[in-house]
Amino acid sequence: MMHWVRLSSWLYVCLITLAGISSGAITNLRVAGITATQTLIEYTAPDTNPCTVAVSESASLTPLVHDVDPALFSGSNSDDRPGSLVSGRTRTFIAGKRTAEKGSDNIYYSRALQNATAHSFSVTCGSDVATGTFQTANWPAGFSFTAPTALSDPDNPGVEAIPTFDFANRSQKIVDPVTGTLIRHMGFITQESVGGTRDYFFAYASGTNWINPTDALANDGSFATYTAGGTDILCVRSNTVFDPPGQIGGITVELTGKVDDSSSAPEQDVEVAMTLDGCQTFGP
């Protein structure tokens, strides 16, 4: 009788202890696989309820990578989302998708992880939290084919799923959805026009031996005229000062005019040059 009491007491205490472990902790957490754009995270949840996963390039887990940001993709941080493997309390969560998808703000975001980059992650099941880190692989070298630039958007047939570029945001980071390569803006080109009826008007015009040089300032049917037979310069200038940090990515010059059919070269040749000081030409 005493033997059975002792055995029963031992079994009772043991069962209580095991129950405490299984109902309040995330166990068997590990990174099961890594590619350049995706990572497999495996763990055993304390119960059968869904857990949430956070992944970030920052140890503070802020900001989240787009793939698990529920503000952009509803339910994307839940381990029962499409693509995850759930078998009772055993979970396999795939972080990262090799595609771009349209977020809740109607903008396309890459859902791939950035390659060759350290990431931090956490798994939250109820009040229990487990954390870890991993580094994505580098994009392998030596491929004998060119990776596709984009995949088709299954929700919008005929549309390529390409991340939306914000040309007003110089600090924007875009992860290529196929290779995981980081894409950054190197510079911005703002297409602006000067002169005629465009964005900025020419304000000054002058030139030796030119007749009515200011008639060249607008596209109104009036023309500056040159009959001297030489190669005198007609200088036109805008009173607009461009932002010094800006760049000039290209220049297109449109000229409207006519020549005397009886004239011969060089009067029919037109050369255009820029000047930095209003006197000396700069460039061809």
C-alpha positions in Angstrom: 0.0 0.0 0.0 2.8 2.4 0.9 4.5 1.5 -2.3 1.6 2.4 -4.4 1.2 5.8 -2.6 4.8 6.7 -3.3 4.6 5.7 -6.9 1.3 7.5 -7.4 2.7 10.6 -5.8 5.8 10.5 -8.0 3.7 10.1 -11.2 1.4 12.9 -10.1 4.3 15.3 -9.6 6.0 14.2 -12.9 2.8 14.8 -14.9 2.3 18.3 -13.4 5.9 19.2 -14.3 5.6 18.0 -17.9 2.4 19.8 -18.3 4.0 23.1 -17.2 6.7 22.7 -19.9 4.5 21.8 -22.8 1.8 24.5 -22.2 4.0 27.6 -21.7 7.1 27.5 -23.9 8.2 27.5 -27.6 10.6 24.6 -28.1 12.8 23.1 -30.8 13.3 26.5 -32.4 15.8 26.4 -35.3 16.5 27.8 -38.7 16.0 24.8 -41.0 17.1 26.3 -44.3 18.4 29.4 -45.9 18.5 30.7 -49.5 19.3 34.2 -50.9 15.7 35.2 -50.6 14.0 32.9 -48.1 14.4 31.2 -44.7 12.7 28.3 -43.1 12.0 28.6 -39.4 10.9 25.6 -37.5 9.6 25.3 -33.9 7.1 23.6 -31.7 4.3 25.8 -30.4 3.0 25.4 -26.8 -0.5 24.6 -28.1 -2.4 24.4 -31.4 -3.3 28.1 -31.6 -1.6 30.1 -34.4 1.6 32.0 -33.6 3.0 35.2 -35.1 6.5 35.6 -36.6 8.4 38.9 -36.9 11.5 39.3 -39.2 13.6 42.4 -39.5 17.1 43.4 -40.7 17.3 45.3 -37.3 17.9 43.6 -33.9 15.0 45.8 -32.6 12.7 44.0 -35.1 11.7 47.4 -36.5 10.9 47.9 -39.3 9.6 44.5 -40.3 10.5 43.1 -43.7 7.7 43.5 -46.1 6.9 39.8 -46.2 5.7 39.7 -42.6 4.3 43.2 -42.3 0.6 42.8 -41.5 0.1 46.5 -42.2 0.9 45.8 -45.9 -0.3 42.2 -46.1 -3.0 41.2 -43.8 -2.3 38.0 -41.8 1.2 37.8 -43.3 2.8 37.4 -39.8 0.7 34.4 -38.8 2.2 31.0 -39.0 -1.0 29.6 -40.5 -0.7 31.8 -43.6 -0.6 30.1 -47.0 2.8 28.4 -47.6 3.4 27.5 -43.9 3.4 23.9 -42.7 1.3 23.2 -39.6 1.1 19.7 -38.0 -0.5 20.1 -34.6 2.0 22.1 -32.6 4.8 21.6 -35.1 5.3 24.6 -37.4 7.4 25.4 -40.4 7.3 29.1 -41.4 8.8 30.2 -44.7 10.0 33.8 -44.4 10.3 35.6 -47.8 8.6 35.1 -51.1 10.3 35.4 -54.6 7.8 37.8 -55.9 6.4 41.3 -55.6 2.8 41.8 -54.5 0.4 44.7 -54.2 0.1 45.8 -50.6 -2.9 47.3 -48.8 -1.9 50.8 -50.1 -2.1 49.6 -53.7 1.7 49.7 -54.1 3.8 46.8 -55.2 6.4 45.6 -52.6 9.0 42.9 -53.0 8.4 40.1 -50.5 11.9 38.6 -50.9 14.5 38.9 -48.2 17.6 40.8 -49.0 20.5 38.4 -49.8 23.7 38.2 -47.8 22.1 40.1 -45.0 21.8 39.5 -41.3 18.2 39.2 -40.0 16.7 39.0 -36.5 13.4 37.2 -35.9 10.9 36.4 -33.1 8.1 33.9 -32.7 5.3 34.8 -30.4 2.8 32.2 -29.1 0.4 33.8 -26.6 2.6 35.3 -23.9 5.7 33.3 -24.8 8.4 34.7 -27.1 11.4 33.0 -28.7 14.0 34.9 -30.7 16.9 34.1 -33.1 19.0 35.4 -35.9 20.1 34.2 -39.4 21.9 35.5 -42.4 20.6 35.0 -45.9 22.8 33.4 -48.5 24.5 35.4 -51.2 23.2 35.1 -54.8 25.2 32.3 -56.3 27.7 33.3 -59.0 28.4 31.4 -62.2 24.8 31.1 -63.5 24.8 30.5 -67.2 21.4 32.2 -67.6 19.9 35.6 -66.9 17.4 35.6 -64.0 14.0 36.9 -64.9 13.4 40.5 -63.9 9.8 39.9 -62.7 7.0 37.4 -62.4 3.4 37.9 -63.5 0.9 39.1 -60.9 -1.6 36.3 -60.5 -4.2 38.7 -59.3 -3.8 41.0 -62.3 -3.3 38.9 -65.5 -0.9 40.5 -67.9 0.8 42.7 -65.3 4.4 42.2 -64.2 4.8 42.1 -60.4 7.6 44.8 -60.2 8.2 46.7 -56.9 7.0 50.3 -57.2 9.8 52.8 -57.4 9.2 56.0 -55.4 11.4 58.6 -57.2 10.6 61.2 -54.6 12.2 59.1 -51.9 16.0 59.0 -52.2 16.3 56.6 -49.2 14.0 54.0 -50.6 15.3 50.4 -50.5 14.0 47.9 -53.0 14.9 44.2 -52.8 14.9 42.5 -56.1 12.1 39.8 -55.7 14.0 37.2 -57.8 17.7 37.5 -56.6 17.3 39.4 -53.3 19.7 42.0 -54.4 19.4 45.5 -52.8 18.4 48.2 -55.3 19.0 51.9 -54.3 18.5 55.2 -56.1 21.8 56.5 -57.4 20.2 59.8 -58.5 17.1 61.5 -59.7 16.2 63.0 -63.1 13.5 65.6 -63.0 12.3 66.3 -66.5 12.0 70.0 -66.7 11.8 72.2 -69.8 13.2 75.7 -70.3 12.0 78.2 -72.9 9.1 78.4 -75.2 5.8 77.4 -73.6 7.4 74.9 -71.2 8.1 74.9 -67.5 10.6 77.8 -67.4 10.8 80.7 -69.8 13.9 82.1 -71.3 14.3 85.6 -70.0 17.2 87.1 -71.9 18.6 86.9 -75.4 21.4 88.8 -77.1 23.8 88.4 -80.0 26.1 90.4 -82.2 24.6 91.0 -85.7 21.4 89.3 -84.7 18.2 91.3 -85.5 15.5 91.2 -82.8 17.3 88.5 -80.8 14.6 88.6 -78.1 12.1 87.1 -80.6 13.9 83.8 -79.9 12.5 83.7 -76.4 9.1 82.4 -77.2 7.4 80.0 -79.6 5.0 82.6 -80.9 5.7 82.9 -84.7 8.3 85.7 -84.3 11.9 84.9 -85.1 15.3 86.3 -84.3 17.1 86.9 -87.7 20.7 86.7 -88.7 21.9 87.8 -92.1 25.6 88.8 -91.5 27.0 85.6 -93.0 29.3 84.8 -90.1 29.1 82.6 -87.1 28.0 85.0 -84.4 26.5 83.5 -81.2 22.9 84.0 -80.1 22.9 83.7 -76.3 19.7 82.9 -74.5 19.4 82.5 -70.8 16.8 81.6 -68.2 16.5 83.4 -64.9 15.8 80.1 -63.2 18.4 78.9 -60.7 18.4 75.1 -60.5 18.9 73.4 -57.1 22.7 72.9 -56.7 22.4 69.3 -55.4 20.4 68.3 -58.5 21.7 66.7 -61.6 21.3 67.3 -65.3 20.7 63.9 -66.8 20.1 65.0 -70.3 19.4 68.0 -72.5 17.1 68.2 -75.5 17.2 71.3 -77.6 14.3 72.1 -79.9 14.7 74.8 -82.5 12.1 76.3 -84.8 13.2 78.4 -87.7 13.9 78.7 -91.4 16.8 79.5 -93.7 17.2 81.2 -97.0 17.2 78.5 -99.6 19.8 80.3 -101.6 22.2 80.2 -98.7 25.0 77.6 -98.3 27.0 76.3 -95.4 28.0 77.3 -92.8 24.9 79.5 -92.4 22.6 76.5 -92.4 24.6 74.7 -89.7 23.4 75.0 -86.1 25.6 74.3 -83.2 24.5 74.4 -79.5 26.6 74.7 -76.4 26.1 75.3 -72.7 27.9 78.0 -70.7 28.6 78.2 -67.0 29.4 81.9 -66.9 27.4 83.3 -69.7 30.5 83.9 -71.9 32.5 80.7 -72.4 31.0 77.6 -74.0 31.1 74.5 -71.9 31.1 71.2 -73.7 30.4 70.5 -77.4 
